[in-house]
């Protein structure tokens, strides 16, 4: 509980005790007024000040203005018409109790998000590069350059993304992924900032600056998540701006019109009804509970390793009818291995040798698998004129010969008479087919296979169980590989051999309802931006994909997508419950107030009571 909340709670307690004592003390005249007004000021002075500041800023019609007018009006009625001062104090007291519950609920809903702020590292242990200086220096993470070596001791946060040079350890990734099980890492593994080193000492070579590290990007996403309002929030904002002046005019009409029209000029009764009308009309429940519901939803998702960049995306998630997946790295692990080599004019070792050398400078997962299968690069081969052609493959000159390595589209583009794996006379192996051509002559192909992620099948089933019946795969992989994975996942609709531009065009042709797209690569960035909801895999995904996406799954688990949909739909159910309940109760109480059937106590329930119930309902999202 914050210091401000403790002060408010103390004021509520003191004012409540004073109000209870005054109920048993026989006071009259100015002494009675002074005692009750003192209790009123103790609990409500800040509301009066905010109302005055709103008037000075020409932003008059808010809940502070309504509460101030209604309660001060109640004091005026008590002085002139013999009413009870206790009503005015009680209205302000209960209003502040409701505000306290609201603040406490907001603080609780922020806990999961604020916990993420704790992943911000305070320092980095920089290993000195200078011969004149040795040892480790504690520096600001912002001062660490790309390629520097940092030391991470047990219990310390990993300050910057990088690759482990030496050391073995377990790291706690729960702050990023929601996964409680520590992850084992060793030499050669990539580590991301925000995780905590649990055991051994690690030497890590940084792969980016702190500003571009995972922890910085996550903190930026979280800090700006509430800046993007949903349609429901924008509606409530517009509604409140129109609603508040209307009810003020209506309350004024209740106070003036009936006494003027009636032969009995009982201004006191109608003024009391008008003040009651004002208290009831305060739109606190709507203005507070709807944004709070979305904020709680973002907090609940972040607790499970799902970062949603704004309330508008949370609302869009709840309406998803179609889910489109990239295959590699999204539904599959993206860890490729060479499983077969089918040469035409060379032997297997020579074919793999050429393919690995040409892919030496590529960052594509396929290139990594070829290099891993043929790790010996310290030979006499001279590789020059390297060129990577997005969506096709790579080309380079090896010992004077032009070697092209890529997919079937690349071979067609080069007019090479290549052979599909199914009909080349060799045993067929499932996976991606990587063709190799030497000086325009087909040399054979290499089969590289991927495997499904453990939860991919469960993710598809869970999405279907949540009413997302249309599930599609878009991939740049071969038709054979796409068909096999689609069959394994029980997905009937898939489109293969797509370039990045083809993916966007295909997505647009498929979008006849609210459509989501999940991907992880640089080539997925345009599709992620074009989809109604773009979902990026955050652990292994590219920076471009994460920046383009609306939702980031921090541990790359596709099952979290259906979990995000469930959270969003629960949020929207609670939002609609609060809207209907708040408006329904207020309309009934406003009618009762205008007709004289509702006093100030009912007004308190219609305002503060409804607000507290709506806030409690919103908090359920975090449970």
TIFIBA-765069 format. One record per residue (C-alpha): residue number from 1; x, y, z. Coordinates in steps of 0.2 Angstrom, whole numbers. Example, Ala and Ser with C-alpha at 12.3 -4.5 7.8 and 13.67 -1.06 7.14 Angstrom:
SITE  1  62  -22  39
SITE  2  68  -5  36
***
This chain:
SITE  1  0  0  0
SITE  2  7  17  -5
SITE  3  10  32  7
SITE  4  -5  41  -1
SITE  5  -17  27  1
SITE  6  -12  25  19
SITE  7  -16  44  22
SITE  8  -33  42  13
SITE  9  -37  27  24
SITE  10  -32  37  39
SITE  11  -43  51  34
SITE  12  -58  39  30
SITE  13  -55  31  47
SITE  14  -55  48  57
SITE  15  -70  55  48
SITE  16  -80  39  51
SITE  17  -76  39  69
SITE  18  -80  57  71
SITE  19  -97  54  61
SITE  20  -101  39  73
SITE  21  -97  50  89
SITE  22  -108  64  82
SITE  23  -123  53  81
SITE  24  -123  51  100
SITE  25  -118  69  104
SITE  26  -132  81  106
SITE  27  -126  97  97
SITE  28  -136  111  89
SITE  29  -134  127  79
SITE  30  -117  133  73
SITE  31  -108  120  84
SITE  32  -117  105  76
SITE  33  -113  113  58
SITE  34  -95  115  63
SITE  35  -93  98  69
SITE  36  -101  89  54
SITE  37  -92  101  42
SITE  38  -75  97  50
SITE  39  -78  78  47
SITE  40  -83  83  30
SITE  41  -67  92  26
SITE  42  -56  79  34
SITE  43  -62  66  21
SITE  44  -67  77  6
SITE  45  -55  92  5
SITE  46  -45  84  -10
SITE  47  -61  81  -19
SITE  48  -67  100  -17
SITE  49  -49  105  -23
SITE  50  -50  95  -38
SITE  51  -67  101  -42
SITE  52  -61  119  -40
SITE  53  -46  115  -51
SITE  54  -57  108  -64
SITE  55  -68  124  -65
SITE  56  -52  134  -67
SITE  57  -46  123  -81
SITE  58  -63  124  -89
SITE  59  -65  105  -87
SITE  60  -80  107  -76
SITE  61  -91  91  -78
SITE  62  -82  77  -69
SITE  63  -86  66  -54
SITE  64  -77  78  -42
SITE  65  -88  93  -47
SITE  66  -104  82  -46
SITE  67  -99  76  -28
SITE  68  -94  93  -22
SITE  69  -110  101  -28
SITE  70  -121  87  -21
SITE  71  -113  87  -4
SITE  72  -112  106  -2
SITE  73  -130  107  -8
SITE  74  -135  94  6
SITE  75  -127  106  19
SITE  76  -136  121  12
SITE  77  -152  110  13
SITE  78  -149  105  31
SITE  79  -146  123  36
SITE  80  -161  131  27
SITE  81  -174  116  28
SITE  82  -169  107  43
SITE  83  -161  92  35
SITE  84  -147  80  41
SITE  85  -129  85  40
SITE  86  -124  67  42
SITE  87  -131  63  24
SITE  88  -118  75  16
SITE  89  -104  68  26
SITE  90  -109  50  23
SITE  91  -110  53  4
SITE  92  -92  60  4
SITE  93  -86  47  16
SITE  94  -93  33  5
SITE  95  -87  41  -11
SITE  96  -69  41  -4
SITE  97  -71  23  2
SITE  98  -75  19  -16
SITE  99  -61  28  -22
SITE  100  -49  19  -10
SITE  101  -55  2  -17
SITE  102  -53  8  -34
SITE  103  -35  14  -31
SITE  104  -31  -2  -22
SITE  105  -38  -12  -36
SITE  106  -27  -3  -49
SITE  107  -12  -6  -38
SITE  108  -16  -24  -37
SITE  109  -19  -25  -56
SITE  110  -2  -16  -59
SITE  111  8  -29  -48
SITE  112  11  -41  -62
SITE  113  16  -27  -74
SITE  114  27  -18  -60
SITE  115  35  -34  -57
SITE  116  42  -34  -75
SITE  117  50  -17  -70
SITE  118  61  -26  -58
SITE  119  69  -35  -73
SITE  120  78  -19  -77
SITE  121  96  -22  -72
SITE  122  105  -9  -61
SITE  123  123  -12  -68
SITE  124  133  -23  -79
SITE  125  150  -31  -75
SITE  126  161  -26  -89
SITE  127  177  -36  -93
SITE  128  191  -24  -97
SITE  129  198  -25  -115
SITE  130  213  -15  -111
SITE  131  230  -22  -107
SITE  132  234  -8  -95
SITE  133  218  -12  -85
SITE  134  213  -29  -80
SITE  135  198  -36  -70
SITE  136  180  -32  -70
SITE  137  172  -15  -69
SITE  138  154  -12  -63
SITE  139  146  0  -76
SITE  140  129  7  -82
SITE  141  121  -5  -94
SITE  142  119  9  -106
SITE  143  138  11  -107
SITE  144  141  -7  -114
SITE  145  145  -8  -132
SITE  146  140  -22  -144
SITE  147  153  -36  -144
SITE  148  159  -32  -126
SITE  149  162  -46  -113
SITE  150  151  -45  -97
SITE  151  152  -56  -82
SITE  152  136  -62  -74
SITE  153  138  -69  -56
SITE  154  125  -80  -48
SITE  155  110  -71  -42
SITE  156  113  -56  -54
SITE  157  101  -51  -68
SITE  158  107  -53  -86
SITE  159  109  -35  -91
SITE  160  110  -37  -110
SITE  161  107  -50  -123
SITE  162  122  -60  -129
SITE  163  130  -77  -132
SITE  164  139  -87  -118
SITE  165  157  -88  -120
SITE  166  161  -99  -105
SITE  167  152  -106  -90
SITE  168  137  -117  -87
SITE  169  122  -112  -76
SITE  170  103  -112  -74
SITE  171  94  -96  -77
SITE  172  77  -91  -71
SITE  173  66  -85  -85
SITE  174  50  -83  -76
SITE  175  49  -64  -76
SITE  176  49  -65  -95
SITE  177  40  -81  -99
SITE  178  30  -85  -84
SITE  179  39  -102  -84
SITE  180  44  -107  -67
SITE  181  56  -121  -72
SITE  182  74  -115  -73
SITE  183  83  -116  -90
SITE  184  100  -125  -92
SITE  185  112  -115  -103
SITE  186  130  -118  -108
SITE  187  144  -112  -120
SITE  188  137  -106  -136
SITE  189  119  -103  -130
SITE  190  110  -87  -132
SITE  191  104  -78  -116
SITE  192  92  -63  -115
SITE  193  92  -49  -103
SITE  194  79  -49  -89
SITE  195  83  -67  -84
SITE  196  92  -71  -67
SITE  197  108  -81  -67
SITE  198  105  -94  -53
SITE  199  121  -104  -51
SITE  200  137  -103  -61
SITE  201  147  -88  -67
SITE  202  144  -84  -85
SITE  203  155  -74  -98
SITE  204  144  -67  -111
SITE  205  148  -58  -127
SITE  206  134  -45  -130
SITE  207  125  -45  -146
SITE  208  116  -28  -145
SITE  209  116  -12  -135
SITE  210  106  -10  -119
SITE  211  93  1  -128
SITE  212  90  -13  -141
SITE  213  90  -28  -128
SITE  214  75  -38  -124
SITE  215  73  -31  -107
SITE  216  72  -13  -114
SITE  217  60  -18  -127
SITE  218  48  -26  -115
SITE  219  49  -12  -103
SITE  220  45  0  -117
SITE  221  30  -11  -122
SITE  222  23  -12  -105
SITE  223  25  6  -101
SITE  224  15  11  -116
SITE  225  3  -3  -116
SITE  226  -11  8  -108
SITE  227  -9  22  -121
SITE  228  -19  13  -134
SITE  229  -37  13  -130
SITE  230  -49  0  -135
SITE  231  -66  4  -144
SITE  232  -75  1  -127
SITE  233  -64  14  -118
SITE  234  -65  27  -132
SITE  235  -84  25  -131
SITE  236  -84  27  -112
SITE  237  -73  43  -114
SITE  238  -85  50  -127
SITE  239  -100  45  -117
SITE  240  -94  53  -101
SITE  241  -91  70  -110
SITE  242  -109  70  -116
SITE  243  -117  62  -102
SITE  244  -111  73  -88
SITE  245  -117  90  -94
SITE  246  -134  82  -99
SITE  247  -137  75  -81
SITE  248  -132  92  -74
SITE  249  -145  101  -85
SITE  250  -157  87  -80
SITE  251  -154  90  -62
SITE  252  -156  109  -64
SITE  253  -172  106  -72
SITE  254  -178  94  -58
SITE  255  -174  108  -45
SITE  256  -182  122  -55
SITE  257  -196  116  -66
SITE  258  -208  107  -55
SITE  259  -209  121  -41
SITE  260  -212  134  -55
SITE  261  -226  123  -63
SITE  262  -234  117  -47
SITE  263  -245  128  -36
SITE  264  -235  122  -21
SITE  265  -218  131  -22
SITE  266  -208  118  -11
SITE  267  -191  122  -18
SITE  268  -183  112  -4
SITE  269  -190  95  -9
SITE  270  -186  97  -27
SITE  271  -168  104  -23
SITE  272  -165  89  -12
SITE  273  -171  77  -27
SITE  274  -160  87  -39
SITE  275  -145  84  -28
SITE  276  -149  66  -26
SITE  277  -150  65  -45
SITE  278  -133  73  -46
SITE  279  -125  60  -34
SITE  280  -134  45  -43
SITE  281  -128  52  -60
SITE  282  -110  52  -57
SITE  283  -102  40  -70
SITE  284  -88  34  -59
SITE  285  -92  15  -61
SITE  286  -91  16  -80
SITE  287  -76  28  -81
SITE  288  -66  18  -68
SITE  289  -71  0  -71
SITE  290  -69  -1  -90
SITE  291  -51  5  -91
SITE  292  -47  -5  -75
SITE  293  -54  -21  -83
SITE  294  -42  -19  -98
SITE  295  -27  -15  -87
SITE  296  -31  -30  -77
SITE  297  -32  -40  -92
SITE  298  -15  -34  -98
SITE  299  -8  -38  -81
SITE  300  -15  -55  -81
SITE  301  -8  -59  -98
SITE  302  10  -52  -93
SITE  303  10  -64  -78
SITE  304  9  -78  -90
SITE  305  22  -72  -102
SITE  306  10  -64  -115
SITE  307  14  -46  -118
SITE  308  -1  -36  -126
SITE  309  4  -19  -132
SITE  310  -13  -11  -129
SITE  311  -31  -12  -124
SITE  312  -36  -11  -142
SITE  313  -27  -27  -146
SITE  314  -34  -35  -131
SITE  315  -51  -31  -138
SITE  316  -47  -37  -156
SITE  317  -40  -54  -148
SITE  318  -57  -57  -141
SITE  319  -66  -56  -158
SITE  320  -54  -68  -168
SITE  321  -63  -79  -180
SITE  322  -48  -85  -190
SITE  323  -30  -89  -185
SITE  324  -16  -90  -198
SITE  325  1  -97  -193
SITE  326  18  -96  -200
SITE  327  26  -114  -199
SITE  328  44  -113  -196
SITE  329  49  -106  -178
SITE  330  30  -104  -174
SITE  331  22  -121  -175
SITE  332  39  -130  -177
SITE  333  55  -128  -166
SITE  334  65  -120  -180
SITE  335  79  -131  -176
SITE  336  84  -139  -193
SITE  337  95  -154  -196
SITE  338  102  -162  -212
SITE  339  93  -178  -213
SITE  340  97  -184  -231
SITE  341  109  -179  -245
SITE  342  104  -184  -263
SITE  343  119  -179  -275
SITE  344  118  -180  -294
SITE  345  135  -176  -300
SITE  346  145  -176  -284
SITE  347  147  -187  -269
SITE  348  137  -183  -253
SITE  349  152  -175  -244
SITE  350  156  -164  -259
SITE  351  138  -158  -261
SITE  352  136  -154  -242
SITE  353  153  -146  -243
SITE  354  148  -134  -257
SITE  355  131  -130  -249
SITE  356  139  -126  -232
SITE  357  152  -114  -239
SITE  358  139  -104  -250
SITE  359  128  -103  -234
SITE  360  143  -97  -224
SITE  361  137  -79  -222
SITE  362  118  -82  -221
SITE  363  109  -80  -205
SITE  364  94  -91  -211
SITE  365  91  -106  -200
SITE  366  94  -117  -215
SITE  367  111  -110  -217
SITE  368  115  -113  -198
SITE  369  110  -132  -201
SITE  370  121  -134  -216
SITE  371  136  -126  -207
SITE  372  132  -137  -192
SITE  373  132  -153  -203
SITE  374  149  -147  -211
SITE  375  158  -138  -198
SITE  376  175  -138  -206
SITE  377  178  -122  -215
SITE  378  197  -121  -213
SITE  379  200  -128  -231
SITE  380  207  -120  -247
SITE  381  190  -115  -254
SITE  382  189  -97  -259
SITE  383  171  -90  -256
SITE  384  168  -73  -264
SITE  385  153  -63  -272
SITE  386  141  -69  -259
SITE  387  123  -64  -262
SITE  388  107  -68  -252
SITE  389  91  -67  -262
SITE  390  76  -66  -250
SITE  391  63  -80  -253
SITE  392  74  -89  -265
SITE  393  91  -94  -258
SITE  394  110  -88  -259
SITE  395  123  -87  -273
SITE  396  142  -86  -271
SITE  397  157  -90  -281
SITE  398  167  -105  -274
SITE  399  184  -108  -282
SITE  400  179  -99  -297
SITE  401  162  -108  -299
SITE  402  145  -100  -297
SITE  403  136  -110  -284
SITE  404  117  -107  -281
SITE  405  109  -115  -266
SITE  406  90  -113  -263
SITE  407  72  -118  -266
SITE  408  63  -124  -281
SITE  409  58  -107  -286
SITE  410  76  -102  -286
SITE  411  80  -116  -298
SITE  412  66  -111  -309
SITE  413  72  -93  -309
SITE  414  89  -100  -315
SITE  415  81  -111  -328
SITE  416  90  -126  -320
SITE  417  83  -143  -324
SITE  418  81  -149  -306
SITE  419  73  -165  -299
SITE  420  59  -165  -285
SITE  421  64  -176  -271
SITE  422  49  -187  -274
SITE  423  54  -192  -291
SITE  424  72  -192  -291
SITE  425  74  -210  -289
SITE  426  81  -209  -271
SITE  427  72  -213  -255
SITE  428  61  -198  -251
SITE  429  64  -190  -234
SITE  430  51  -177  -227
SITE  431  57  -160  -224
SITE  432  63  -144  -234
SITE  433  72  -148  -250
SITE  434  88  -137  -253
SITE  435  93  -138  -271
SITE  436  111  -135  -277
SITE  437  117  -129  -294
SITE  438  135  -127  -301
SITE  439  137  -116  -315
SITE  440  119  -118  -320
SITE  441  120  -137  -319
SITE  442  109  -147  -306
SITE  443  121  -155  -293
SITE  444  108  -162  -281
SITE  445  99  -158  -265
SITE  446  100  -159  -247
SITE  447  85  -163  -235
SITE  448  83  -152  -220
SITE  449  70  -157  -207
SITE  450  61  -148  -193
SITE  451  50  -154  -179
SITE  452  34  -148  -171
SITE  453  35  -139  -154
SITE  454  28  -150  -140
SITE  455  12  -139  -138
SITE  456  8  -136  -156
SITE  457  -6  -149  -158
SITE  458  -13  -144  -141
SITE  459  -13  -126  -147
SITE  460  -23  -130  -162
SITE  461  -36  -140  -153
SITE  462  -38  -127  -139
SITE  463  -41  -113  -152
SITE  464  -54  -124  -160
SITE  465  -62  -127  -143
SITE  466  -63  -108  -141
SITE  467  -73  -105  -157
SITE  468  -58  -101  -169
SITE  469  -63  -115  -182
SITE  470  -53  -108  -197
SITE  471  -35  -111  -195
SITE  472  -22  -109  -209
SITE  473  -4  -112  -212
SITE  474  6  -99  -223
SITE  475  24  -104  -226
SITE  476  38  -102  -238
SITE  477  43  -120  -236
SITE  478  40  -133  -249
SITE  479  22  -140  -253
SITE  480  28  -158  -247
SITE  481  34  -152  -230
SITE  482  19  -140  -228
SITE  483  7  -154  -232
SITE  484  15  -166  -220
SITE  485  15  -154  -205
SITE  486  -3  -148  -209
SITE  487  -8  -166  -209
SITE  488  0  -170  -193
SITE  489  -9  -155  -185
SITE  490  -25  -159  -193
SITE  491  -26  -143  -203
SITE  492  -34  -144  -219
SITE  493  -30  -127  -226
SITE  494  -12  -122  -230
SITE  495  -2  -112  -243
SITE  496  16  -116  -247
SITE  497  31  -109  -256
SITE  498  26  -91  -252
SITE  499  38  -76  -253
SITE  500  35  -62  -240
SITE  501  25  -52  -252
SITE  502  15  -67  -257
SITE  503  11  -70  -238
SITE  504  3  -52  -237
SITE  505  -7  -55  -253
SITE  506  -13  -72  -247
SITE  507  -17  -65  -230
SITE  508  -28  -51  -237
SITE  509  -37  -63  -248
SITE  510  -41  -74  -233
SITE  511  -47  -59  -221
SITE  512  -66  -60  -221
SITE  513  -67  -59  -202
SITE  514  -56  -54  -188
SITE  515  -40  -62  -192
SITE  516  -24  -66  -182
SITE  517  -7  -70  -188
SITE  518  7  -79  -178
SITE  519  25  -78  -184
SITE  520  43  -76  -179
SITE  521  54  -71  -194
SITE  522  59  -55  -202
SITE  523  49  -61  -217
SITE  524  34  -62  -206
SITE  525  35  -43  -201
SITE  526  24  -36  -215
SITE  527  11  -50  -212
SITE  528  11  -47  -193
SITE  529  8  -28  -196
SITE  530  -6  -31  -209
SITE  531  -16  -44  -199
SITE  532  -30  -38  -187
SITE  533  -19  -45  -173
SITE  534  -1  -49  -176
SITE  535  7  -62  -163
SITE  536  26  -64  -163
SITE  537  36  -77  -155
SITE  538  47  -67  -143
SITE  539  61  -79  -137
SITE  540  68  -84  -154
SITE  541  58  -71  -165
SITE  542  67  -57  -175
SITE  543  67  -39  -169
SITE  544  57  -34  -184
SITE  545  43  -47  -180
SITE  546  42  -42  -162
SITE  547  41  -23  -166
SITE  548  28  -26  -179
SITE  549  17  -38  -168
SITE  550  3  -32  -157
SITE  551  5  -47  -145
SITE  552  22  -55  -140
SITE  553  23  -73  -133
SITE  554  39  -72  -123
SITE  555  42  -91  -122
SITE  556  37  -95  -140
SITE  557  24  -108  -134
SITE  558  9  -108  -147
SITE  559  -2  -114  -133
SITE  560  -1  -96  -125
SITE  561  -10  -89  -141
SITE  562  -26  -98  -135
SITE  563  -23  -93  -117
SITE  564  -22  -74  -123
SITE  565  -39  -77  -132
SITE  566  -47  -84  -116
SITE  567  -40  -69  -106
SITE  568  -46  -56  -119
SITE  569  -64  -64  -120
SITE  570  -65  -64  -101
SITE  571  -60  -46  -100
SITE  572  -73  -42  -113
SITE  573  -87  -51  -104
SITE  574  -83  -42  -88
SITE  575  -82  -25  -97
SITE  576  -100  -28  -104
SITE  577  -106  -34  -87
SITE  578  -100  -18  -79
SITE  579  -107  -7  -93
SITE  580  -125  -15  -93
SITE  581  -125  -16  -74
SITE  582  -119  2  -71
SITE  583  -131  10  -83
SITE  584  -146  -1  -78
SITE  585  -144  3  -60
SITE  586  -141  22  -63
SITE  587  -156  23  -75
SITE  588  -168  15  -62
SITE  589  -161  26  -48
SITE  590  -162  42  -58
SITE  591  -180  39  -62
SITE  592  -184  34  -44
SITE  593  -175  50  -38
SITE  594  -184  62  -50
SITE  595  -200  54  -44
SITE  596  -196  56  -25
SITE  597  -194  38  -21
SITE  598  -175  38  -19
SITE  599  -166  48  -5
SITE  600  -147  52  -3
SITE  601  -143  35  4
SITE  602  -150  26  -12
SITE  603  -140  39  -22
SITE  604  -124  33  -12
SITE  605  -127  15  -17
SITE  606  -131  20  -35
SITE  607  -114  29  -36
SITE  608  -102  22  -24
SITE  609  -110  5  -22
SITE  610  -111  2  -40
SITE  611  -93  8  -43
SITE  612  -86  -4  -29
SITE  613  -96  -19  -36
SITE  614  -89  -15  -54
SITE  615  -72  -13  -48
SITE  616  -73  -30  -38
SITE  617  -80  -38  -54
SITE  618  -65  -31  -64
SITE  619  -52  -38  -51
SITE  620  -59  -55  -55
SITE  621  -48  -55  -71
SITE  622  -33  -56  -60
SITE  623  -39  -72  -51
***
